[in-house]
Amino acid sequence: MSDVLTKICDVKRAAVAKRKQRVSLAEVEARAKASSPTRGFAKALSAKADAGHYALIAEIKKASPSAGLIRADFDPAALARAYAKAGAACLSVLTEEDHFQGDDAHLRAARDAVSLPVIRKDFMIEPYQVIETRAIGADCILLIMAALTDAVVAELESCAIQFSLDVLIEVHDEAELTRALKLKSSLIGVNNRNLKTLVTDLGVTERLAALLPKDRMLVAESGLKTPADLARMARCGAKRFLIGESLMKQNDVEAATRALLTPEGVHA
């Protein structure tokens, strides 16, 4: 792990330490246990895919290290409603503050506005964050293999299962995929963006898709901008997609999302 990802995780460790000082683990656990039932993130994706449609995880993201400020008129609830109307299966909401201008409140607002399941998009490095994820109302967490050792990722996955959260395991190369397949979670996200260099290549999903066992569910992530991109990913077996930046930049998010999902045929 190096470069951009290392810097983000270093900042995250300090941020988590401050959060733990403000809210004790016991309090976070109490909030998590009092949260409303999870909505079934993986189940919602499968329902769309099994019906022959593209299963979209539509991302709500204000900024990123690669793009800077993505959307100035940022309204998580309005964006959530637009995505839901356009046919998204799930939402992804950035809560990382220092590099993505995210906030826990963004996730709460988005989830309260619709009935779709939501993944908390952040950099998970310890169990406190997993329990915190349940406490703020999310239905799924992201675990990035490039940022975690085998022991830590297994601990975080176990904690997520304990708190009824689905898990999206993110990989970028063959070595990370091999490690991810030792875990229990069926959702495997292939990030076409190298988090160390921020270079994007759709060929990453095409290469790794061939190595994915049939009992795992492939989610193609990053660099997906057009119906042709989705059709290309579908040809290698991807039916589930995580897309944010290209949609967040559009004036009419609902229309752009609908156009992305339909023009070239959802049975590609």
C-alpha positions as a LaTeX table, in Angstrom:
\begin{tabular}{lrrr}
\hline
Residue & $x$ (\AA) & $y$ (\AA) & $z$ (\AA) \\
\hline
Met1 & 0.00 & 0.00 & 0.00 \\
Ser2 & 1.42 & 3.36 & $-0.96$ \\
Asp3 & 0.88 & 6.84 & $-2.31$ \\
Val4 & $-2.72$ & 8.13 & $-2.36$ \\
Leu5 & $-4.26$ & 5.20 & $-0.51$ \\
Thr6 & $-1.61$ & 5.28 & 2.23 \\
Lys7 & $-2.15$ & 9.00 & 2.80 \\
Ile8 & $-5.92$ & 8.56 & 3.03 \\
Cys9 & $-5.62$ & 5.67 & 5.50 \\
Asp10 & $-3.12$ & 7.57 & 7.65 \\
Val11 & $-5.53$ & 10.48 & 7.92 \\
Lys12 & $-8.38$ & 8.05 & 8.59 \\
Arg13 & $-6.59$ & 6.51 & 11.58 \\
Ala14 & $-6.32$ & 9.92 & 13.21 \\
Ala15 & $-9.95$ & 10.70 & 12.39 \\
Val16 & $-11.19$ & 7.43 & 13.91 \\
Ala17 & $-9.17$ & 8.07 & 17.07 \\
Lys18 & $-10.95$ & 11.42 & 17.47 \\
Arg19 & $-14.35$ & 9.83 & 16.88 \\
Lys20 & $-13.67$ & 7.23 & 19.56 \\
Gln21 & $-12.87$ & 10.02 & 22.00 \\
Arg22 & $-16.20$ & 11.72 & 21.23 \\
Val23 & $-18.40$ & 8.61 & 21.22 \\
Ser24 & $-17.48$ & 5.48 & 23.15 \\
Leu25 & $-17.60$ & 2.01 & 21.64 \\
Ala26 & $-20.37$ & 1.09 & 24.07 \\
Glu27 & $-22.48$ & 4.02 & 22.89 \\
Val28 & $-21.87$ & 3.20 & 19.22 \\
Glu29 & $-22.88$ & $-0.42$ & 19.84 \\
Ala30 & $-26.06$ & 0.71 & 21.57 \\
Arg31 & $-26.94$ & 2.95 & 18.63 \\
Ala32 & $-26.20$ & 0.16 & 16.17 \\
Lys33 & $-28.45$ & $-2.29$ & 17.98 \\
Ala34 & $-31.24$ & 0.30 & 18.07 \\
Ser35 & $-31.06$ & 0.99 & 14.34 \\
Ser36 & $-33.87$ & 0.00 & 11.99 \\
Pro37 & $-33.46$ & $-3.34$ & 10.17 \\
Thr38 & $-31.07$ & $-3.50$ & 7.24 \\
Arg39 & $-32.65$ & $-3.46$ & 3.78 \\
Gly40 & $-30.69$ & $-6.24$ & 2.08 \\
Phe41 & $-28.03$ & $-4.67$ & $-0.14$ \\
Ala42 & $-26.82$ & $-7.82$ & $-1.91$ \\
Lys43 & $-30.38$ & $-9.09$ & $-2.22$ \\
Ala44 & $-31.50$ & $-5.90$ & $-3.97$ \\
Leu45 & $-28.66$ & $-6.17$ & $-6.48$ \\
Ser46 & $-29.51$ & $-9.79$ & $-7.21$ \\
Ala47 & $-33.20$ & $-9.00$ & $-7.69$ \\
Lys48 & $-32.34$ & $-6.50$ & $-10.45$ \\
Ala49 & $-29.76$ & $-8.73$ & $-12.07$ \\
Asp50 & $-31.95$ & $-11.83$ & $-11.94$ \\
Ala51 & $-34.73$ & $-9.87$ & $-13.64$ \\
Gly52 & $-32.40$ & $-9.21$ & $-16.57$ \\
His53 & $-31.57$ & $-5.61$ & $-15.72$ \\
Tyr54 & $-28.35$ & $-3.82$ & $-14.94$ \\
Ala55 & $-28.06$ & $-3.58$ & $-11.14$ \\
Leu56 & $-26.76$ & $-0.10$ & $-10.42$ \\
Ile57 & $-25.19$ & 1.06 & $-7.17$ \\
Ala58 & $-25.56$ & 4.82 & $-7.73$ \\
Glu59 & $-23.05$ & 6.90 & $-5.85$ \\
Ile60 & $-23.61$ & 10.16 & $-4.00$ \\
Lys61 & $-20.25$ & 11.90 & $-3.84$ \\
Lys62 & $-19.45$ & 15.59 & $-3.49$ \\
Ala63 & $-15.72$ & 15.49 & $-4.27$ \\
Ser64 & $-12.77$ & 13.15 & $-4.83$ \\
Pro65 & $-8.95$ & 13.30 & $-4.83$ \\
Ser66 & $-8.86$ & 12.70 & $-8.61$ \\
Ala67 & $-11.65$ & 15.11 & $-9.65$ \\
Gly68 & $-11.75$ & 17.72 & $-6.88$ \\
Leu69 & $-15.19$ & 19.24 & $-6.31$ \\
Ile70 & $-17.64$ & 17.22 & $-8.39$ \\
Arg71 & $-20.94$ & 18.89 & $-7.55$ \\
Ala72 & $-21.41$ & 22.28 & $-5.92$ \\
Asp73 & $-25.21$ & 22.01 & $-5.61$ \\
Phe74 & $-24.94$ & 18.92 & $-3.44$ \\
Asp75 & $-28.23$ & 17.64 & $-1.99$ \\
Pro76 & $-27.99$ & 13.98 & $-0.90$ \\
Ala77 & $-31.75$ & 13.50 & $-0.46$ \\
Ala78 & $-32.58$ & 14.96 & $-3.88$ \\
Leu79 & $-29.85$ & 12.89 & $-5.52$ \\
Ala80 & $-31.12$ & 9.75 & $-3.81$ \\
Arg81 & $-34.64$ & 10.38 & $-5.11$ \\
Ala82 & $-33.33$ & 11.00 & $-8.63$ \\
Tyr83 & $-31.37$ & 7.76 & $-8.63$ \\
Ala84 & $-34.32$ & 5.80 & $-7.25$ \\
Lys85 & $-36.70$ & 7.17 & $-9.90$ \\
Ala86 & $-34.20$ & 6.27 & $-12.63$ \\
Gly87 & $-34.05$ & 2.62 & $-11.57$ \\
Ala88 & $-30.98$ & 2.28 & $-9.35$ \\
Ala89 & $-30.89$ & $-0.88$ & $-7.22$ \\
Cys90 & $-28.85$ & 0.59 & $-4.35$ \\
Leu91 & $-27.07$ & 3.74 & $-3.26$ \\
Ser92 & $-23.46$ & 4.39 & $-2.30$ \\
Val93 & $-22.78$ & 7.40 & $-0.10$ \\
Leu94 & $-19.33$ & 8.81 & 0.66 \\
Thr95 & $-18.79$ & 9.64 & 4.31 \\
Glu96 & $-15.02$ & 10.23 & 4.20 \\
Glu97 & $-14.51$ & 13.85 & 5.21 \\
Asp98 & $-10.94$ & 14.86 & 4.43 \\
His99 & $-10.59$ & 13.80 & 0.79 \\
Phe100 & $-14.19$ & 13.41 & $-0.43$ \\
Gln101 & $-15.99$ & 16.13 & 1.59 \\
Gly102 & $-18.31$ & 13.40 & 2.85 \\
Asp103 & $-20.32$ & 13.27 & 6.07 \\
Asp104 & $-22.39$ & 10.75 & 8.00 \\
Ala105 & $-25.32$ & 13.15 & 7.62 \\
His106 & $-25.17$ & 12.70 & 3.84 \\
Leu107 & $-25.84$ & 8.99 & 4.27 \\
Arg108 & $-28.68$ & 9.52 & 6.71 \\
Ala109 & $-30.34$ & 12.08 & 4.43 \\
Ala110 & $-30.05$ & 9.87 & 1.36 \\
Arg111 & $-31.34$ & 6.74 & 3.08 \\
Asp112 & $-34.24$ & 8.58 & 4.71 \\
Ala113 & $-35.34$ & 9.91 & 1.30 \\
Val114 & $-35.79$ & 6.52 & $-0.41$ \\
Ser115 & $-36.33$ & 2.83 & 0.28 \\
Leu116 & $-33.14$ & 1.66 & $-1.43$ \\
Pro117 & $-30.35$ & $-0.09$ & 0.52 \\
Val118 & $-27.21$ & 2.00 & 1.07 \\
Ile119 & $-23.52$ & 1.18 & 1.28 \\
Arg120 & $-21.29$ & 3.42 & 3.36 \\
Lys121 & $-18.34$ & 4.32 & 1.13 \\
Asp122 & $-15.39$ & 4.99 & 3.39 \\
Phe123 & $-12.02$ & 3.56 & 4.34 \\
Met124 & $-12.63$ & 0.87 & 6.96 \\
Ile125 & $-9.61$ & 0.05 & 9.09 \\
Glu126 & $-11.03$ & $-1.13$ & 12.44 \\
Pro127 & $-14.20$ & $-2.69$ & 13.93 \\
Tyr128 & $-15.34$ & 0.56 & 15.56 \\
Gln129 & $-16.12$ & 1.93 & 12.08 \\
Val130 & $-18.10$ & $-1.16$ & 11.12 \\
Ile131 & $-20.33$ & $-0.85$ & 14.17 \\
Glu132 & $-20.55$ & 2.91 & 13.55 \\
Thr133 & $-21.71$ & 2.15 & 10.00 \\
Arg134 & $-24.68$ & 0.23 & 11.39 \\
Ala135 & $-25.33$ & 3.00 & 13.91 \\
Ile136 & $-25.68$ & 5.65 & 11.19 \\
Gly137 & $-28.12$ & 3.45 & 9.30 \\
Ala138 & $-26.18$ & 1.88 & 6.44 \\
Asp139 & $-26.90$ & $-1.59$ & 5.06 \\
Cys140 & $-23.47$ & $-2.52$ & 3.69 \\
Ile141 & $-19.79$ & $-1.65$ & 4.09 \\
Leu142 & $-16.87$ & $-1.50$ & 1.68 \\
Leu143 & $-13.64$ & $-3.35$ & 2.52 \\
Ile144 & $-10.67$ & $-2.46$ & 0.33 \\
Met145 & $-8.18$ & $-5.32$ & 0.09 \\
Ala146 & $-5.32$ & $-2.97$ & $-0.87$ \\
Ala147 & $-5.68$ & $-1.18$ & 2.46 \\
Leu148 & $-6.02$ & $-4.20$ & 4.76 \\
Thr149 & $-4.10$ & $-7.26$ & 5.89 \\
Asp150 & $-5.78$ & $-10.67$ & 5.74 \\
Ala151 & $-6.23$ & $-10.71$ & 9.51 \\
Val152 & $-7.81$ & $-7.25$ & 9.66 \\
Val153 & $-10.15$ & $-7.76$ & 6.72 \\
Ala154 & $-11.37$ & $-11.04$ & 8.23 \\
Glu155 & $-11.99$ & $-9.29$ & 11.55 \\
Leu156 & $-13.92$ & $-6.48$ & 9.87 \\
Glu157 & $-16.01$ & $-8.91$ & 7.81 \\
Ser158 & $-16.85$ & $-10.92$ & 10.92 \\
Cys159 & $-17.93$ & $-7.75$ & 12.71 \\
Ala160 & $-20.11$ & $-6.75$ & 9.76 \\
Ile161 & $-21.84$ & $-10.12$ & 9.73 \\
Gln162 & $-22.44$ & $-9.86$ & 13.47 \\
Phe163 & $-24.22$ & $-6.53$ & 12.92 \\
Ser164 & $-26.24$ & $-7.76$ & 9.90 \\
Leu165 & $-24.32$ & $-5.71$ & 7.35 \\
Asp166 & $-23.58$ & $-6.93$ & 3.83 \\
Val167 & $-19.97$ & $-6.54$ & 2.67 \\
Leu168 & $-18.58$ & $-5.45$ & $-0.69$ \\
Ile169 & $-14.98$ & $-6.67$ & $-0.97$ \\
Glu170 & $-12.97$ & $-4.47$ & $-3.34$ \\
Val171 & $-9.99$ & $-5.73$ & $-5.36$ \\
His172 & $-7.81$ & $-4.39$ & $-8.15$ \\
Asp173 & $-5.50$ & $-7.23$ & $-9.13$ \\
Glu174 & $-5.11$ & $-11.01$ & $-9.11$ \\
Ala175 & $-3.32$ & $-11.16$ & $-5.75$ \\
Glu176 & $-6.06$ & $-9.16$ & $-4.03$ \\
Leu177 & $-8.74$ & $-11.31$ & $-5.65$ \\
Thr178 & $-7.07$ & $-14.48$ & $-4.36$ \\
Arg179 & $-7.09$ & $-13.03$ & $-0.86$ \\
Ala180 & $-10.71$ & $-11.84$ & $-1.17$ \\
Leu181 & $-11.94$ & $-15.28$ & $-2.17$ \\
Lys182 & $-10.87$ & $-16.62$ & 1.23 \\
Leu183 & $-13.57$ & $-14.45$ & 2.81 \\
Lys184 & $-17.26$ & $-15.27$ & 3.19 \\
Ser185 & $-18.82$ & $-12.35$ & 1.37 \\
Ser186 & $-20.22$ & $-13.01$ & $-2.10$ \\
Leu187 & $-20.00$ & $-9.44$ & $-3.43$ \\
Ile188 & $-16.64$ & $-8.81$ & $-5.13$ \\
Gly189 & $-16.07$ & $-5.33$ & $-6.48$ \\
Val190 & $-13.37$ & $-4.92$ & $-9.11$ \\
Asn191 & $-12.13$ & $-1.34$ & $-9.04$ \\
Asn192 & $-10.87$ & $-0.29$ & $-12.45$ \\
Arg193 & $-9.08$ & 2.60 & $-10.75$ \\
Asn194 & $-5.71$ & 1.93 & $-9.16$ \\
Leu195 & $-6.05$ & 3.59 & $-5.74$ \\
Lys196 & $-2.30$ & 4.05 & $-5.51$ \\
Thr197 & $-1.97$ & 5.99 & $-8.79$ \\
Leu198 & $-5.62$ & 6.87 & $-9.61$ \\
Val199 & $-5.15$ & 5.51 & $-13.16$ \\
Thr200 & $-8.31$ & 3.87 & $-14.56$ \\
Asp201 & $-8.50$ & 0.91 & $-16.98$ \\
Leu202 & $-11.68$ & $-1.04$ & $-17.77$ \\
Gly203 & $-9.48$ & $-3.95$ & $-18.78$ \\
Val204 & $-8.99$ & $-4.70$ & $-15.07$ \\
Thr205 & $-12.57$ & $-5.98$ & $-14.72$ \\
Glu206 & $-12.29$ & $-7.94$ & $-17.97$ \\
Arg207 & $-9.12$ & $-9.63$ & $-16.73$ \\
Leu208 & $-10.33$ & $-10.49$ & $-13.23$ \\
Ala209 & $-13.86$ & $-11.50$ & $-14.23$ \\
Ala210 & $-12.48$ & $-14.65$ & $-15.80$ \\
Leu211 & $-11.02$ & $-15.68$ & $-12.43$ \\
Leu212 & $-14.18$ & $-15.16$ & $-10.37$ \\
Pro213 & $-15.98$ & $-18.31$ & $-9.16$ \\
Lys214 & $-19.65$ & $-18.64$ & $-10.11$ \\
Asp215 & $-20.76$ & $-18.38$ & $-6.48$ \\
Arg216 & $-19.46$ & $-14.81$ & $-6.25$ \\
Met217 & $-21.16$ & $-11.69$ & $-7.60$ \\
Leu218 & $-19.05$ & $-9.32$ & $-9.68$ \\
Val219 & $-19.46$ & $-5.57$ & $-9.24$ \\
Ala220 & $-17.63$ & $-3.42$ & $-11.80$ \\
Glu221 & $-16.42$ & $-0.13$ & $-10.34$ \\
Ser222 & $-14.92$ & 3.14 & $-11.66$ \\
Gly223 & $-14.44$ & 4.55 & $-15.13$ \\
Leu224 & $-17.95$ & 3.65 & $-16.31$ \\
Lys225 & $-19.44$ & 6.57 & $-18.22$ \\
Thr226 & $-21.50$ & 5.35 & $-21.18$ \\
Pro227 & $-23.95$ & 2.60 & $-22.16$ \\
Ala228 & $-21.13$ & 1.16 & $-24.25$ \\
Asp229 & $-18.97$ & 0.87 & $-21.11$ \\
Leu230 & $-21.71$ & $-1.08$ & $-19.33$ \\
Ala231 & $-22.24$ & $-3.30$ & $-22.36$ \\
Arg232 & $-18.50$ & $-3.98$ & $-22.45$ \\
Met233 & $-18.51$ & $-4.97$ & $-18.79$ \\
Ala234 & $-21.63$ & $-7.10$ & $-19.28$ \\
Arg235 & $-19.87$ & $-9.11$ & $-21.97$ \\
Cys236 & $-17.37$ & $-10.32$ & $-19.38$ \\
Gly237 & $-20.11$ & $-11.21$ & $-16.91$ \\
Ala238 & $-20.72$ & $-8.03$ & $-14.92$ \\
Lys239 & $-24.38$ & $-7.33$ & $-14.17$ \\
Arg240 & $-23.75$ & $-5.08$ & $-11.18$ \\
Phe241 & $-22.07$ & $-1.67$ & $-11.36$ \\
Leu242 & $-20.97$ & 1.06 & $-8.97$ \\
Ile243 & $-21.09$ & 4.41 & $-10.74$ \\
Gly244 & $-20.88$ & 7.90 & $-9.32$ \\
Glu245 & $-18.61$ & 10.54 & $-10.75$ \\
Ser246 & $-19.93$ & 10.45 & $-14.33$ \\
Leu247 & $-23.53$ & 10.77 & $-13.10$ \\
Met248 & $-22.84$ & 13.30 & $-10.37$ \\
Lys249 & $-21.49$ & 15.72 & $-12.98$ \\
Gln250 & $-24.76$ & 15.78 & $-14.94$ \\
Asn251 & $-27.27$ & 18.61 & $-14.63$ \\
Asp252 & $-30.20$ & 16.16 & $-14.68$ \\
Val253 & $-29.04$ & 13.18 & $-12.67$ \\
Glu254 & $-32.28$ & 11.24 & $-13.07$ \\
Ala255 & $-32.32$ & 11.57 & $-16.87$ \\
Ala256 & $-28.61$ & 10.76 & $-17.13$ \\
Thr257 & $-28.99$ & 7.66 & $-14.98$ \\
Arg258 & $-31.98$ & 6.42 & $-16.95$ \\
Ala259 & $-30.13$ & 7.02 & $-20.22$ \\
Leu260 & $-27.07$ & 5.16 & $-18.97$ \\
Leu261 & $-29.10$ & 2.13 & $-17.98$ \\
Thr262 & $-31.35$ & 1.74 & $-21.02$ \\
Pro263 & $-30.15$ & 2.79 & $-24.50$ \\
Glu264 & $-28.07$ & $-0.21$ & $-25.52$ \\
Gly265 & $-30.48$ & $-2.72$ & $-24.00$ \\
Val266 & $-30.34$ & $-4.05$ & $-20.49$ \\
His267 & $-29.84$ & $-7.62$ & $-21.73$ \\
Ala268 & $-26.42$ & $-6.89$ & $-23.24$ \\
\hline
\end{tabular}
